[in-house]
Amino acid sequence: MADISQGIDSYFWLSLMTVFCTGLNLFVHYAYRSKCKRCKLCCIEIERDIEVEEREDAITASANPPKPLEQHTQ
């Protein structure tokens, strides 16, 4: 019986850590994709210079303009 409870405990901790890591990953993804200067969640705070990123995005967008859609004719 002790082996079964140890297996259940390990599955519980594995699941809990998976949920925690997924939540942390979503927070980091949100903080990176948003153009916020400062993001804060509990004890984690991210502050960054977004002006540099906006200039880099503008340069990349002007260097690689989107291709026009081709019209299909029958």
C-alpha positions in Angstrom: 0.0 0.0 0.0 2.9 2.4 0.7 4.1 2.0 -2.9 0.8 3.2 -4.3 0.7 6.3 -2.1 4.2 7.2 -3.0 3.2 6.9 -6.7 0.2 9.2 -6.2 2.4 11.7 -4.3 4.9 11.8 -7.1 2.1 12.3 -9.7 0.6 15.1 -7.6 4.0 16.9 -7.3 4.7 16.4 -11.0 1.3 17.8 -11.9 1.7 20.8 -9.5 5.1 21.7 -10.9 3.8 21.4 -14.5 0.9 23.8 -13.7 3.4 26.2 -12.0 5.9 26.1 -14.9 3.1 26.5 -17.4 1.8 29.6 -15.6 5.3 31.1 -15.3 5.8 30.4 -19.1 2.5 32.2 -19.9 3.5 35.2 -17.8 6.9 35.5 -19.5 5.2 35.1 -22.9 2.7 37.8 -22.0 5.4 40.1 -20.7 7.5 39.6 -23.9 4.7 40.1 -26.4 3.1 43.1 -24.7 4.7 46.5 -25.2 4.5 47.2 -21.5 7.5 48.9 -19.9 7.0 47.1 -16.6 5.2 43.8 -15.8 4.9 42.5 -12.3 3.5 39.3 -10.9 3.9 38.5 -7.2 7.7 38.5 -6.7 8.6 38.6 -10.3 9.1 42.0 -12.0 10.3 42.6 -15.5 11.3 46.1 -16.7 12.6 46.7 -20.2 13.3 49.4 -22.8 10.5 49.1 -25.3 11.7 52.0 -27.5 14.6 49.9 -28.9 12.2 47.0 -29.6 9.8 49.2 -31.4 12.5 50.7 -33.6 13.8 47.2 -34.3 10.2 46.0 -35.2 9.8 49.0 -37.6 13.1 48.3 -39.3 12.3 44.7 -39.7 8.8 45.5 -41.1 10.2 48.0 -43.6 12.9 45.6 -44.8 10.4 42.7 -45.3 7.1 44.2 -46.5 4.2 41.8 -46.7 3.7 40.2 -50.1 0.4 41.1 -51.8 -2.2 38.4 -52.0 -2.4 36.7 -55.3 -5.9 36.6 -56.8 -7.0 33.3 -58.2 -8.9 33.5 -61.4 -10.7 30.7 -63.2 
